Amino acid sequence: MMTYPEYLKSAARQSRYDARLWSRYLSKVIFLEGGYLTDSSVNELMESPELTTFQKVSLAEAFKKGTPTHDYIVSLTQPAKMTALTRVKAMVEND
């Protein structure tokens, strides 16, 4: 069975130089209420030569609650808010 650091190392190889894909991988292990990574897991990943500098920085920021990167990663797993579409639908139904 693959550990989460192993999963992210594999993800780092597959998403090298693709920020959007890397963000999707991070969204699988970082959630609003926490995540699967521990401090030691993050430290292990930060020392890994398999991650690019960008991947390391974005991982570190995504791991910190309250940062814009964390908020973005968490938002990837949240359902879309369709308020504008709901208003348009209501307008069409009223006509």
N, C-alpha and C positions, 0 to 999 in steps of 0.2 A: 504494500500500500504506500502511496506517495504522501509525504508530509507536505504541509503548506509551504515551507521554504523551498522544497524541491519543486512543487507546483509552480511557484513564482519564478524560479530559475528557468524552468522550461518555458514558461510564458514570456520571460524576458528574451530568450533566444528567438521565439516565434514572432515577437512584436518589436524586435529591434528596429528603431527609427520609425515606429508607427505609434504615435502618442495616443491616438484614439483607441487602438486595439489594446495597448498597455492599460489604459484607463478601464476598459471593459474587464480585463483580467483582475485589476485591483478591486473592481466592484463585486467580484465573486468572493473576496475574503475580508472586505471592510464594509461594515454596516453602520447604520445610525446608532444602534444600541451596542456596538462593540465590533467584534470581528473574530476571525480565527487566528490572528497573529498575536504573538506575545512580544514583549520587549526583546527577549533573547532571539526570537525569530527575525525580528527587524534588524537587530545588530548583525546577525549572521548574513542576512541579505546585503546589508550595507558594505560588508567586507568582501562580498563575492565579486570576482572579476567578470562574472557572466552578465551583470547588469551594467548598462551604460550610466554615465553620470546623470543624465536626465531621469532615467528610471529610478535611480537611488534618491534623487532629490524629490521626485514626485511621490515615491513611496513614503519617505520621511514626512512630507507635508500631509499626505493622505491619512497617515496614522495619527496625526494630531487633530483632535476634535476642535472644531471652531475655525479651522483655516479654510480659505476658499477652495483649496484642493480637496480637502475632506468633504466639504459640502457638495462639490461637483461629483465626486466619486459616489457618494451616498445617493445623490439625485438620480444617478443612472439606474438604480434599482427601484425607484419610486414610480408609482403609476402617473401617467401624464395628467396634467390638469387641463381639462378641456373647456374652460370657462368661456372663451371666445366662441368656440364652436356651439356651445350650449345656447349662448345669446343669439347667434345666427339662426339656429334651429327654432328658437322661440319666435323670432321675428317672422320666419317663413310660415310657421304654423298659425300665427295671428293674422296673416294676410289672406 
